[in-house]
Amino acid sequence: MTSPPPLKKTRSRAASSAGNAEDYSFQWNWSSRGRLIQELMKRETQCNVSEVIEKLFSEIENRNQESGNESQKDQIEESAVNLWNWTVMRKTGPTISDLQRIKLRHIACKLMMFCEVSNPPEEMMRREILMAMKTGKGWVDVGNLTLANEFLEIAMNSLEKLYAQLTKKSTSEADTHVHKADVEKDVFKVLSFQAESAVAEGDFQKAVTCVQRCKDILMRLPRESCYLSLLCYNFGVETYESKRYEQSSFWLSQSYETGKTDKTYSPGQEMLARVLRLLATVYLEWDYKEYQDKAIRAITMANQENLHPAGFFLKIKILLKGCASDEDVGSAVSEFLHHKFPLDIFLDTTKLLLEHEREAIGFNFLKSVTQLFEGSPDVGKAILLHIELLLQRMKEPLAKKMVEDIIASHSTRKQLTPEILNHLHHVLWDRAARNYEVKRYSEALSWYKYSLSFYSIGQIDQNLAKLQRNMAACYLHLEQLEKAHESVEEAERCDPNSIFTQFYVYKIAVLEKKSQKASDAIVAMGKSAAQLDTLLTDGIMTTNLLSLAAQIALENEQQSVAIKALEYLSQFLQNNQQALTALKCLIRLVLSKTTVKSKEEIENNMETLLTYLTAALQRLDVPIREESKTPDTGVSEAHWFRKIAWNLAVQSENCPRAMRDFFVISFKFSQFCPPDKAVLLAQRTCLLMAAAINLDMGRNSLLPTDQTELLTQALKHIQLCREIWKVLKQTGDFPKDRTDTLLLLYEFEARAKLNDLSVGSLLDQVWELPEVDIKTLETIASLAMESPAHYPSVCKRALRMVLTLLRKQETTDTVTFSKCLHSLVCLSLPSGITEADTYMLEEAWGYFEDALRILGSTVLQAHYPQVEIIWLMTRAWNTGIYQYSTGSYKEAEQWCGLGMRFLGHLGTLKSSYESQMTGLYSEVLDKLDNTKRFLPKEE
């Protein structure tokens, strides 16, 4: 509908002073509304416009109906006209929606109605009628039928008043007719709008009444017959879509009758034919048995009005649905062939005939169509449809004959268009696939070969690669390996990077027992999958192919090939549970190899197994999310993998690094298991073993950096193990468990070799253990001096602690005692005596005295190793001799005398040393006496 012209203010009202006081309240309200309208017309943003429109609309709906004075009505009328014109001319600035436009018209119209006077002038009435009509029509269009009816009723009442006013002014009958014709134009519009509203409301009778009144007016307004015909057609379409067939048939009949009223203003034969075709369709869908004759009559009239393929098609459809005789249907079909319609409508008609089991008529009709379009490039469509229909009716021999004819024609004379040829390939492949599914592989091959006939020699095409792969699949089922090999070679030539091509290369290689070629094909499949994964339904096709590849290898007893396939499968599987299953299969396969292997092969296998376990750990570490795997399933998998890792660690005694890694990964798997006592014990053992292995590897490491790394890792394992041990001890008593001792020993060694000054405090912790033993302290003493560690003071403390424990024993272990004293003497008397100060000599003297006290016991002396007695005697004597050589005669006499005291405990060996030592000792004493003689005497 075109926009109405701008309105003009037609009159002014004289200001009146009367009633100003009593209208003050309304004047204040109008003032605010007026400002809102002015504000609206100045707005520049859509947000503000929408807000003001909603506010005005709300206020105008709730306003009081009291009267204002004349000056106020002038202002209101001016604002109403300005608002209406602003809405009509709104083309720049923020756009307004259809609903907002209707609301603005609504506001303007309401304001104008407020200005209504008892005897308005003609121009004012016409303006109000126009505004009410446009507003009512607008509300019809947006679906608010209540407001639409209100404004249309106002427009109709105003038209009646206008007609009465014009009739009163008429001076002759001719004037009356002129005025009536003038008013009836608007009455016709209002009635048509009211009919639209009634149809939308579902008020059929009201709509009929309105349309009937419009038809009465058509005698004086014949130009409107086209409009009314189209309006009734729209009503027919609307009611047809809502399946109100009776009402639809009425409106369509009215549309046709109205359109035929005046040929000059008719909507045209094409439109009338469309009306009749829809009317025939309504009869057909309403009740074709009862209204078949009406449907036939309507479609016959439609085809007489305008020849259109839809009309002929619908006629045949009506005849078929009404179970007409073959003669009647054949006659209608024959008539169809006499007209030049597009090929598609003929093909659709053929399908329709066969859908209603008119096979003979349908195929004869299709042959006639093929002949009719023989010179057209689209004739292939008819031939292709013929083949499809024959196949649908299980007439394969006839279909094959037609395909062979097409092949012969395609290669010698007229070729099919690319589009039709592509469709033919689809038909042939579909027929082949159907035969393949029911294991008729030879038949499937024959259809694939038909498709192959349309390709030229040497042609490269991805679809040709697919075709060759499909043929290879058939040959494999028929156990024709050589032909399958040829087809796959052709597929490789056309599409070598396809994962499907490489799958068939793999399958044939497995069947031919060519393991290396099969492995290469698996690698190629993996590369192809990595590039095309997103194109293969989120990797599902990739995993299916790799899974099938592994199965084929296992069925053909080629474990190494199966392992390669499963390795790639475990990488590409999206489902973690399936990936874990694949990894379990891989581990079992590697472990099942029973042949004797070299050390290098064993190490390689261990590395491979560790790789699989690491991959499984990563899969377990992924949150469960949407997968069907339950928490119990995850725990079960974790238990399986941790036990496997544990067993592999035990079997890796000849490879410390692998053993450590297996223990560590077993611990990591156990972290996914419930922390019961058994799991905690396993965790403790794993970490203890890992720490021990790291320390052992550190001892043998040649590079300082490697040693530092190993010792640092050991400390981490020790710390984690200590935390687990604390938890574990809360679950029960472990009276004879040495975990605390081992943790302290391991930590002592690691920190000592890392030059950590806290090693002394660790010795204190060992001493505080409930059952500290001599062996532990001896180990600490040894570790304190084991390179690169060098803590002599810590070593001596540990040895003194050993002596303390030995003294507490009921029966002193003299052998251990002697070894401990030996070590203490070595630490106190370094190899170069010059390094020993007075304090160190005194400390060493004490250790010699400890030995003599033990030797003083007849019982203990018998068990004291003679070699140690000789060593102590020799060490003391040599110290004395050194003192003698430096002129320290007094100290020399003391140390030599100490050595002589050990001489008496040598038993049978005494004679071997006595004469020499006695002579030297006498010499030392003489030297000491001479020294005293020359010393000054005290006064």
PyMOL commands that set and color helices and strands:
alter all, ss='L'
color gray80, all
select helices_A, chain A and resi 24-42+46-61+70-88+98-114+122-142+145-169+173-201+204-218+222-241+245-261+263-265+269-305+309-321+326-337+343-355+359-372+379-392+396-412+418-437+441-452+462-477+481-494+499-511+515-535+540-555+559-572+576-591+599-620+631-651+656-670+677-700+704-729+739-753+759-767+774-784+792-808+814-828+833-835+838-855+858-861+866-885+889-903+907-934
alter helices_A, ss='H'
color red, helices_A
deselect
rebuild
show_as cartoon
